[in-house]
Amino acid sequence: MRLHYNRGRLQPDSRMNGNGSKIELFKPFGEAFELMKRILFQPFDLKKWLVIGFAAWLANLGAGGGGNFNIPDGESKEAHKLNEAIGQIPQPVLITSICVLICIVLVLIVVFAWLRARGRFIFVDCIVRNRAAIVEPWKEFRVQGNSFFLFSLLMMLAFIVVIVIAGLVLIMPFIPRGNHGEPGVGFWIGLSLLVFVALCLGFVWALVCQLMIPIMYRQRCRARVAFSQSVNLVSSQPGPIFLYVLFLLLLAVAALMISCAVTCATCCVAAIPYVGTVILLPIPTTIGAFSLLFLRQFGADYDVWAGFMPPEFLPILASPHKMPAAPSASPGIPPELPPSPPM
């Protein structure tokens, strides 16, 4: 059964699927792989790779990475000297420096989140219109990008509040009193539950983001509207969405294994920011196209190609049933996207 969003509710959409075919996973993935080949290899254009690679890098700016920094035993003397040097700094200067450093980190986090929000729409636009463009989609989706950025900050603050409250409930009662107390079983159970809650919140938000961006791109709506539609879609179609999430996790594991192999084969060149994204560009392009094609199955209101489709995509995305564009009377949904300018 297909769904149609109407006045805040998901309803059956007979326009999109008259033959009642089920939601699929492998078919859109195969189509996504073919789209990736059309976008990146037919024909191969290094300039196009660099531009789309920059869009993909921007869409994940500051979202991953990290490492472990351990001090070997042989360097304990140097670490001790560093601690002594820090101890000689006047306390007011040290506290001021730490506060300034924290402010700089927070500013960088906010800036990265803003750039990442705008970059997600740019990368989706590169896939949908098969073009290498940064400036035009940056301007075109300014409203949607800023709306998603502000909504993400609000959700982040809400998650922090929830985690703090959960920590007070699950951990605080079991913190040992006194200088010689050791954490008991209740403390570790509470800590495990807190980590589980944090992971669940992060997982749910990641899933909702996967759905919100294509909806906002297609309908030119604000983040609040897209969030409501995403929640309604998940609650109305939990089975297909659950399988979609499992399949995404498998793709993520496969992508991680390929990335590690390529990084080793290139002597860690692929670990350089942006350079690695360009080298591994077929992976994010395929996964991004797969998400768009999966969501496309739920109706014209979720089909980013409903108003315009590049001619080279027609042999791949042509459906056995005719798929009309969403009616212009639907609020917040443009009747047609402007055609892609020649590259």
RAWO-V666613 format. One record per pair of residues at least 12 apart in sequence whose ideal C-beta (glycine too) atoms are under 6 Angstrom apart, sorted by sequence separation. I is the first residue (numbers start at 1). GAP is how many residues later the second one is. D is the distance in Angstrom with one decimal. If there is no record, write none. Layout:
i;gap;d
I;GAP;D
I;GAP;D
//
This chain:
i;gap;d
125;12;4.0
174;12;3.9
292;12;5.4
174;13;4.0
2;14;4.5
212;14;4.3
215;14;5.5
2;15;4.1
122;15;4.5
174;16;5.4
212;18;5.3
307;18;5.2
171;19;4.5
211;19;4.0
306;19;4.5
121;20;3.9
170;20;3.7
171;20;6.0
306;20;5.8
259;21;5.9
208;22;4.9
121;23;5.9
170;23;5.2
121;24;5.3
170;24;5.2
301;25;5.3
300;26;4.4
118;27;3.9
167;27;5.4
117;28;5.0
166;28;5.6
255;28;4.9
307;29;4.0
308;29;4.1
307;30;4.2
117;31;4.7
166;31;5.1
308;31;5.9
117;32;3.9
114;35;4.9
163;35;5.6
251;36;5.7
159;42;5.1
62;50;3.6
244;50;5.7
61;51;5.2
61;54;5.3
61;55;4.7
58;57;6.0
59;60;4.1
58;61;3.0
59;61;4.6
59;64;4.2
55;67;4.6
56;67;5.3
55;68;4.3
55;71;5.1
144;72;4.6
151;72;3.5
52;74;4.8
147;75;4.6
148;75;4.8
147;76;4.4
214;78;5.5
52;80;5.3
51;81;3.6
210;81;5.6
214;81;5.1
48;84;4.2
218;86;4.9
217;87;5.7
214;90;5.7
39;91;5.4
120;93;5.1
124;93;5.2
221;111;4.4
219;113;5.1
219;114;4.7
220;114;5.7
127;161;5.4
127;162;5.3
128;176;4.9
130;180;4.5
131;209;5.0
129;211;4.1
131;212;5.9
23;217;4.1
57;217;4.7
57;220;4.1
56;221;5.3
10;222;4.8
25;222;5.3
5;224;5.3
53;224;5.1
53;225;3.6
10;226;4.7
53;228;5.0
56;228;4.6
49;229;6.0
36;246;5.5
36;249;4.7
36;250;4.5
33;253;5.6
32;254;5.2
35;254;4.6
32;257;3.8
32;258;3.8
29;261;5.1
32;261;5.5
28;262;5.8
31;262;5.3
28;265;3.6
28;266;4.9
23;274;5.2
38;274;5.6
34;282;4.8
16;283;4.6
16;284;5.6
31;285;5.5
13;286;4.2
3;295;5.2
4;295;5.1
3;296;5.7
5;296;5.2
2;297;5.2
18;303;5.8
//
